[in-house]
Amino acid sequence: MSLETKSRLTPTEMTRARILEAGMRCFAREGFAGATTRMIAAEAGVTLPVIAYHFGNKEGLHRACAQEIIEQYSRRLLPLVSAAHEAANKGSLSAKEARDWLDRILDALVNAITADAEQRLTTDFVLREMSEQGPGYALLFEGLWSPGIGLVADLLAIARQRRPGKEEDRAGAVMLITSLSAFTTIEPVSLAFLGWERLDGTRRDTVTALAKRLLDGLVGC
């Protein structure tokens, strides 16, 4: 949340936002089972009854974190995703246009995994949820992963000049998106092996270029 946004919040809203941020940090670091409301309360600087007032219990807080992430991604990527969906649904998208949309989506995804600390926190929460499937998993699947991967699968099919819906294109979309996990779920291993301190600048460009080469292979260029 930006400083400008925080400045517009009421004290109650600010407290809720602080608990959400602390919850995301603890859930990302410890997992749903390992994180406790006492731990989250200490990190947020609030008491346990305050968490109960805003979210009910740990499950409610976890789902609220998932919903907040969906809304954050929607605010950042909605214009791009909506425009791509609209173009794909018209049925007149050319193979080249579909490929152009895929390139833009890859650019956005690489930017997401190499973004500032706030956005990286949401990425860490999402990645933990992928592996552990806590209470917020269904929300993330329905509101984030399924529509996002589905869009990539449809665009991939159009780029290959065939009707969307084939299992091969859906599997290709999963492969393309999860290829970026080398710089998220196993980032420490990847950075150590490559001798990089972090993923930024020209190294971000390198990752983007490699992802697009993988896309070339899937499209059949």
C-alpha positions in Angstrom: 0.0 0.0 0.0 1.5 3.4 -1.0 2.0 6.2 1.4 -0.6 8.2 -0.5 -3.2 5.5 0.0 -2.3 5.1 3.7 -2.8 8.8 4.2 -6.4 8.5 3.2 -7.3 5.7 5.6 -9.1 6.2 8.9 -7.4 4.9 12.0 -9.6 1.8 12.0 -8.8 1.2 8.3 -5.2 1.7 9.0 -5.2 -0.9 11.8 -6.9 -3.4 9.5 -4.4 -2.7 6.8 -1.5 -3.2 9.3 -3.0 -6.5 10.4 -3.4 -7.7 6.8 0.3 -6.8 6.0 1.5 -8.6 9.2 -0.7 -11.6 8.3 0.8 -11.8 4.8 4.3 -11.7 6.2 3.7 -14.3 8.8 1.7 -16.6 6.5 4.3 -16.3 3.8 7.1 -17.0 6.2 5.6 -19.7 8.5 2.7 -21.0 6.4 -0.9 -21.1 7.6 -0.3 -23.9 10.1 2.9 -22.4 11.5 1.6 -18.8 11.9 -0.3 -18.0 15.0 -2.6 -15.1 15.8 -0.4 -14.2 18.7 2.6 -14.0 16.3 0.6 -11.8 13.9 -0.7 -9.6 16.6 2.8 -8.9 17.9 4.0 -8.2 14.3 1.1 -5.8 13.7 1.4 -4.1 17.1 -2.2 -5.0 18.2 -3.9 -7.2 20.7 -5.6 -10.5 19.9 -9.2 -9.1 20.4 -8.4 -6.5 17.6 -7.7 -9.3 15.2 -10.9 -11.0 16.2 -12.8 -7.8 15.7 -11.6 -7.3 12.2 -11.3 -10.9 10.9 -13.0 -13.3 13.4 -10.1 -15.8 13.5 -7.0 -17.0 11.8 -8.9 -18.6 8.9 -10.8 -15.3 8.4 -7.6 -13.3 8.3 -6.0 -15.8 5.9 -9.0 -15.5 3.5 -8.9 -11.7 3.8 -5.2 -11.7 2.9 -6.0 -13.8 -0.2 -8.9 -11.4 -1.2 -6.6 -8.4 -0.8 -4.0 -10.0 -3.1 -6.7 -10.6 -5.7 -7.7 -7.0 -5.5 -4.1 -5.8 -5.7 -3.4 -7.8 -8.8 -6.7 -6.7 -10.3 -5.7 -3.0 -9.8 -2.3 -3.5 -11.3 -3.1 -5.9 -14.2 -6.9 -5.4 -14.8 -6.5 -3.0 -17.8 -4.1 -5.4 -19.5 -6.0 -8.6 -18.7 -9.4 -7.0 -19.6 -8.1 -5.8 -22.9 -6.5 -9.1 -23.7 -9.8 -11.0 -22.8 -11.8 -8.6 -24.9 -9.5 -9.1 -27.9 -9.5 -12.9 -27.6 -13.2 -13.1 -27.2 -13.9 -11.2 -30.3 -12.8 -14.1 -32.4 -10.9 -12.0 -34.9 -7.5 -11.9 -33.2 -4.7 -12.8 -35.5 -1.8 -15.2 -34.5 0.6 -12.2 -34.4 -1.7 -10.2 -32.3 -2.2 -13.1 -29.8 1.6 -13.4 -29.6 1.9 -9.7 -28.9 -0.5 -10.0 -26.0 1.4 -13.0 -24.6 4.6 -10.9 -24.8 2.9 -8.1 -22.8 1.6 -10.6 -20.2 5.1 -12.1 -19.8 6.5 -8.6 -19.3 3.9 -7.9 -16.6 4.6 -11.2 -14.8 8.4 -10.7 -14.7 7.8 -7.2 -13.4 5.6 -8.7 -10.7 8.2 -11.1 -9.4 10.9 -8.4 -9.4 8.9 -5.6 -7.9 9.2 -3.6 -4.7 9.0 -5.2 -1.3 5.3 -4.6 -0.9 4.4 -6.4 -4.2 7.0 -9.1 -3.4 5.3 -9.8 -0.1 2.1 -10.7 -2.0 4.1 -12.9 -4.3 5.6 -14.7 -1.4 2.2 -15.3 0.2 0.8 -16.6 -3.1 3.8 -19.0 -3.6 3.4 -20.4 -0.1 -0.3 -20.9 -0.7 0.4 -22.8 -3.9 2.4 -25.4 -2.0 0.3 -25.6 1.2 -3.3 -24.8 0.2 -4.6 -23.0 3.2 -8.1 -21.4 3.7 -7.4 -18.8 1.0 -6.4 -21.3 -1.7 -9.8 -21.6 -3.3 -10.2 -17.8 -3.5 -6.8 -17.4 -5.2 -7.5 -20.3 -7.6 -10.9 -18.9 -8.7 -10.0 -15.2 -8.6 -6.4 -15.2 -9.8 -4.8 -18.4 -11.1 -7.6 -20.1 -13.1 -8.6 -17.0 -15.1 -5.0 -15.9 -15.6 -3.8 -19.3 -16.9 -6.9 -19.7 -18.9 -6.3 -16.4 -20.7 -2.7 -17.4 -21.5 -3.9 -20.8 -22.8 -6.5 -19.2 -25.1 -3.9 -16.7 -26.5 -1.4 -19.5 -26.9 -4.0 -21.5 -29.0 -4.7 -18.5 -31.2 -1.0 -17.8 -31.6 -0.8 -21.4 -32.8 -3.7 -20.7 -35.2 -6.2 -23.2 -33.7 -9.3 -23.1 -31.6 -8.8 -22.6 -27.9 -9.6 -25.4 -25.4 -7.0 -28.1 -26.3 -5.3 -29.8 -23.4 -1.9 -29.2 -25.0 -2.4 -25.4 -24.9 -3.6 -25.5 -21.4 -0.6 -27.5 -20.3 1.6 -25.1 -22.3 0.2 -22.2 -20.4 0.9 -23.8 -17.1 4.5 -24.6 -18.2 5.1 -21.1 -19.4 3.9 -19.4 -16.2 5.5 -21.8 -13.8 8.8 -21.5 -15.6 9.2 -18.2 -13.8 9.1 -20.1 -10.4 12.9 -20.5 -10.8 13.0 -16.9 -9.6 10.3 -17.1 -7.0 9.9 -20.4 -5.2 13.6 -21.4 -5.6 15.0 -17.9 -5.9 17.9 -18.4 -3.4 19.1 -21.5 -5.3 18.8 -19.8 -8.7 20.5 -16.6 -7.6 23.3 -18.5 -5.8 23.9 -20.7 -8.9 24.0 -17.7 -11.2 26.1 -15.6 -8.9 23.5 -12.8 -8.8 22.7 -10.7 -5.7 19.1 -10.0 -6.9 17.0 -10.0 -10.0 16.9 -6.5 -11.4 18.0 -4.3 -14.3 19.7 -6.2 -17.2 19.1 -9.5 -15.3 15.4 -8.9 -15.4 15.7 -8.3 -19.1 17.6 -11.6 -19.4 14.8 -13.5 -17.7 12.2 -11.9 -19.8 14.1 -12.8 -23.0 14.5 -16.4 -21.9 10.8 -16.6 -21.1 10.0 -15.3 -24.5 12.3 -17.9 -26.1 10.3 -20.6 -24.2 7.2 -19.0 -25.6 8.7 -19.2 -29.1 9.0 -22.9 -28.6 5.4 -23.3 -27.5 4.1 -21.2 -30.3 6.3 -23.0 -32.8 8.3 -20.1 -34.1 
